[in-house]
Amino acid sequence: MYRQRLTLSVLTLIPLAMACGNESGGGSSVGAGARADVVGAHWIVDGVTVDGTRHRAPGGANVEFGEDGKVKGNYGCNHFSATATFKDGRIDVGDATTTDMACEKGPMDFERTLARTLADGALTTTAKGDDVTLTTPAGDRVHLSRERAAALYGTKWAVTALGAGDTVHSLPEGADPHLVLDKAKGTLSGRLACNDVSAKATVGDGHITLGTPKTTRMMCDNSLMATEKTLLGLFDGRVDYRLDHRTLTLTSANGETVTAVASK
């Protein structure tokens, strides 16, 4: 696991700003109404094309633009926030901060590629249906697609990070925990880092009351078992939850957090 801290970063150019033009009929438009088309939507980063080579984005890479000019998103590993200025059909993003969590080589390589591309001048925008392309003056491109919000119930929530206070840890290699809330059964079930888990779950206004967990009894590596112990701390008590489009954050009574994203 790696310790994460908020820090000013070169990844400033998060203009994943995913601007788009006026959309009509499935056709495309360039640089028209970028602010109006982009604000309020949730954009998935599908990939980046640099010097003709397409780099596929890791799962969870996304960006959103708020009415207040604030930008927030996730590269697939690290979260970021920034401000966006729309001018002459282009998007300029600045004042960016990013978390500094280390992940596997693939996602980290993609983050660096994305950062360099977004830093390469003002981005023009092209929209076609639910797809948007951001193009740099050099002709490199960031590919985006609009994605709908996930439901709290029935969604497979893939756990991506654990934390407490301002410190966040990535998951150890080999861990693939996920959780699913079943409204009809009144349960929360899924997989911890090593074992399966299930418990009664009652959802209230902004919180979930979880019963005593039932788990399988398989032993795994110490790092996986440590992750399981943290996740088990959610159960047999009440946790607060926050659902932000396709990201679910659970916070236990002792302040520990679990961040999960909707899995396709």
Secondary structure as the mmCIF struct_conf table of DSSP 4:
data_model
#
loop_
_struct_conf.conf_type_id
_struct_conf.id
_struct_conf.beg_label_comp_id
_struct_conf.beg_label_asym_id
_struct_conf.beg_label_seq_id
_struct_conf.end_label_comp_id
_struct_conf.end_label_asym_id
_struct_conf.end_label_seq_id
STRN STRN1 ARG A 3 GLN A 4
STRN STRN2 LEU A 6 LEU A 8
BEND BEND1 VAL A 10 VAL A 10
TURN_TY1_P TURN_TY1_P1 LEU A 11 THR A 12
TURN_TY1_P TURN_TY1_P2 LEU A 16 ALA A 17
TURN_TY1_P TURN_TY1_P3 GLY A 25 GLY A 26
STRN STRN3 SER A 28 VAL A 30
BEND BEND2 GLY A 31 GLY A 33
HELX_RH_AL_P HELX_RH_AL_P1 ALA A 34 VAL A 38
TURN_TY1_P TURN_TY1_P4 VAL A 39 GLY A 40
STRN STRN4 HIS A 42 VAL A 50
TURN_TY1_P TURN_TY1_P5 ASP A 51 GLY A 52
STRN STRN5 THR A 53 ARG A 56
HELX_LH_PP_P HELX_LH_PP_P1 ALA A 57 PRO A 58
TURN_TY1_P TURN_TY1_P6 GLY A 59 GLY A 60
STRN STRN6 ASN A 62 PHE A 65
TURN_TY1_P TURN_TY1_P7 GLU A 67 ASP A 68
BEND BEND3 GLY A 69 GLY A 69
STRN STRN7 LYS A 70 ASN A 74
BEND BEND4 GLY A 76 CYS A 77
STRN STRN8 HIS A 79 LYS A 87
TURN_TY1_P TURN_TY1_P8 ASP A 88 GLY A 89
STRN STRN9 ARG A 90 THR A 99
HELX_RH_AL_P HELX_RH_AL_P2 LYS A 105 LEU A 118
TURN_TY1_P TURN_TY1_P9 ALA A 119 ALA A 119
BEND BEND5 ASP A 120 GLY A 121
HELX_LH_PP_P HELX_LH_PP_P2 ALA A 122 ALA A 122
STRN STRN10 LEU A 123 LYS A 128
TURN_TY1_P TURN_TY1_P10 GLY A 129 ASP A 130
STRN STRN11 ASP A 131 THR A 135
TURN_TY1_P TURN_TY1_P11 PRO A 137 ALA A 138
BEND BEND6 GLY A 139 GLY A 139
STRN STRN12 ARG A 141 ARG A 146
HELX_LH_PP_P HELX_LH_PP_P3 ARG A 148 ALA A 151
BEND BEND7 LEU A 152 GLY A 154
STRN STRN13 TRP A 157 ALA A 164
TURN_TY1_P TURN_TY1_P12 GLY A 165 ASP A 166
STRN STRN14 THR A 167 SER A 170
HELX_LH_PP_P HELX_LH_PP_P4 LEU A 171 PRO A 172
TURN_TY1_P TURN_TY1_P13 GLU A 173 GLY A 174
STRN STRN15 HIS A 178 ASP A 182
TURN_TY1_P TURN_TY1_P14 LYS A 183 GLY A 186
STRN STRN16 THR A 187 ARG A 191
BEND BEND8 ALA A 193 ASN A 195
STRN STRN17 ASP A 196 VAL A 203
BEND BEND9 ASP A 205 GLY A 206
STRN STRN18 HIS A 207 LEU A 210
STRN STRN19 LYS A 214 THR A 215
HELX_RH_AL_P HELX_RH_AL_P3 ASN A 222 LEU A 232
TURN_TY1_P TURN_TY1_P15 GLY A 233 LEU A 234
BEND BEND10 PHE A 235 ASP A 236
STRN STRN20 GLY A 237 ASP A 244
TURN_TY1_P TURN_TY1_P16 HIS A 245 ARG A 246
STRN STRN21 THR A 247 THR A 251
TURN_TY1_P TURN_TY1_P17 ALA A 253 ASN A 254
BEND BEND11 GLY A 255 GLY A 255
STRN STRN22 GLU A 256 ALA A 262
#
